[in-house]
Amino acid sequence: MSLPHADECLRDADLPGNPGSDGCATRSRTRLRGVRRAATTALALACLSFVPRGEDPVETSFTTLAGFDFQPGMTLPAEVTALDGKTVMVQGFMQPETDGETDLTYFLLINDACGCQGTPKLNEIVYCAMPDGETTKLLPGIVKVTGTLYVGEEKEGEEVVGLYYLDVDEIH
């Protein structure tokens, strides 16, 4: 960007304090700094309008996640598949993948803490992963977990081993 008259004013003789200076260089530099500030501010404001805003999590529950009789290969209910890739908040009980674990990078979120209803079915388990480099302790009681939920059959060989995976953002 070039200001009119700026190129001819910006010469050594026009620097403030030099003999013969009419202050043109100082005025041009000040104007140029003002234009740069205005352009930078306008660019920053334009960029802010494109920054995605944090979305409120969609509250879901095991009533929705486990509210159907899962069979491998079936089409999952629309209310479940609509949650795929969404930031959700779901309540449940934390369970370590392996008994005795204390610093958890992964844990299961289940609906039934005591196992009174038997072994949880695949649609009654959310596999939760902490952010890279972070761990959590096993928390007692009902917790609220917020994060990005991924819905779909996860297979090992031909066997379906999971339906719900959550990248954890927060645990309360």
C-alpha positions in Angstrom: 0.0 0.0 0.0 1.4 3.4 -0.9 0.2 6.7 0.3 0.2 9.7 -2.1 3.2 11.9 -1.6 4.7 9.4 0.9 7.4 8.0 -1.4 8.8 11.4 -2.2 8.6 12.5 1.4 10.4 9.5 2.8 14.0 10.5 2.1 16.8 11.0 4.5 16.6 14.8 4.3 13.0 14.7 5.5 13.7 12.9 8.8 12.8 15.1 11.8 15.7 17.0 13.2 17.5 17.1 9.8 18.1 20.5 8.3 15.6 21.3 5.6 13.0 18.9 6.9 9.4 20.0 6.6 8.1 17.2 8.8 6.6 15.5 5.7 8.2 12.1 6.6 6.9 12.2 10.1 3.4 13.0 9.0 3.6 10.3 6.3 4.9 7.7 8.8 2.2 8.6 11.3 -0.4 8.3 8.6 1.0 5.0 7.4 1.1 3.6 11.0 -2.6 4.7 11.3 -3.5 3.0 8.1 -1.6 -0.2 9.1 -3.4 -0.2 12.5 -6.8 0.3 10.9 -6.1 -2.5 8.3 -4.8 -4.8 11.1 -7.9 -4.1 13.2 -10.3 -4.6 10.3 -8.5 -7.9 9.4 -8.7 -9.1 13.0 -12.4 -8.3 13.3 -13.1 -10.0 10.0 -11.2 -13.1 11.2 -13.2 -13.2 14.4 -16.4 -13.5 12.6 -15.1 -16.8 11.1 -13.9 -18.3 14.3 -16.3 -21.1 15.2 -18.1 -20.4 18.4 -18.2 -23.1 21.1 -21.5 -24.9 20.8 -23.5 -25.9 23.8 -23.4 -29.6 24.4 -26.4 -31.7 23.4 -27.7 -33.4 26.5 -28.3 -37.0 26.0 -28.8 -40.0 28.2 -28.6 -43.8 28.3 -32.4 -43.7 27.8 -31.6 -42.6 24.2 -28.3 -44.4 23.8 -29.5 -47.8 25.1 -33.2 -47.4 24.3 -33.2 -50.1 21.6 -32.3 -53.7 21.2 -29.0 -53.6 19.5 -28.2 -56.3 16.9 -24.9 -56.2 15.0 -25.3 -54.8 11.5 -28.6 -53.1 12.3 -29.4 -49.5 11.3 -29.1 -47.5 14.4 -32.0 -45.2 15.4 -32.0 -41.7 13.9 -32.0 -40.0 17.4 -28.7 -41.9 18.1 -27.0 -41.4 14.7 -27.9 -37.6 14.9 -25.5 -37.4 17.8 -22.5 -38.6 15.7 -19.7 -35.9 15.8 -21.7 -33.7 18.1 -20.5 -32.2 21.4 -22.7 -34.0 24.0 -23.1 -34.2 27.7 -24.0 -37.6 29.2 -24.3 -38.8 32.8 -23.2 -42.2 34.1 -20.8 -44.1 36.2 -17.1 -44.3 35.5 -15.5 -47.7 35.3 -11.9 -48.4 34.4 -11.1 -50.7 31.5 -8.9 -52.7 33.8 -9.5 -53.1 37.5 -7.0 -51.4 39.7 -6.2 -48.6 37.3 -5.7 -45.2 39.0 -4.6 -42.7 36.4 -7.0 -43.3 33.6 -6.4 -42.3 30.0 -9.5 -44.3 29.0 -12.6 -45.3 30.9 -16.1 -46.7 30.4 -19.1 -44.7 31.1 -22.0 -47.0 32.0 -25.6 -46.6 33.2 -25.5 -49.0 36.1 -22.7 -48.8 38.7 -23.5 -51.9 40.7 -23.9 -54.3 37.8 -27.4 -55.1 39.1 -28.7 -55.4 35.6 -25.9 -57.8 34.5 -23.1 -57.2 32.1 -23.8 -53.9 30.1 -24.8 -54.4 26.5 -22.8 -52.6 23.8 -25.3 -49.7 23.6 -25.1 -49.3 27.4 -21.3 -48.4 27.3 -19.6 -45.2 26.1 -15.9 -45.6 25.7 -14.3 -42.4 26.9 -10.8 -41.1 25.9 -9.0 -38.3 27.8 -7.1 -35.7 25.7 -3.6 -36.7 24.8 -1.2 -36.4 27.8 -4.1 -36.1 30.3 -5.4 -38.6 32.8 -8.2 -38.6 35.3 -8.9 -40.4 38.6 -11.9 -42.7 38.9 -14.7 -40.6 40.4 -17.4 -42.1 42.5 -21.1 -41.6 41.9 -22.8 -40.2 38.9 -20.5 -38.0 36.7 -21.4 -35.7 33.8 -19.0 -36.2 30.9 -18.8 -33.7 28.0 -17.0 -34.2 24.7 -17.4 -35.2 21.1 -19.4 -38.4 20.6 -18.7 -40.8 17.7 -21.5 -43.3 16.9 -21.0 -46.5 14.9 -20.0 -50.1 15.0 -16.4 -50.6 16.0 -15.2 -54.1 15.0 -12.2 -56.3 15.9 -12.3 -58.9 13.2 -15.9 -59.7 12.6 -17.0 -59.0 16.2 -18.6 -55.7 17.1 -16.8 -54.4 20.2 -18.3 -50.9 20.7 -20.9 -48.4 19.4 -20.1 -45.2 21.3 -16.8 -43.4 21.6 -16.3 -40.0 23.3 -13.3 -37.7 23.2 -13.6 -36.1 26.7 -13.5 -32.3 27.1 -14.8 -32.2 30.7 -15.8 -34.4 33.6 -18.0 -33.1 36.4 
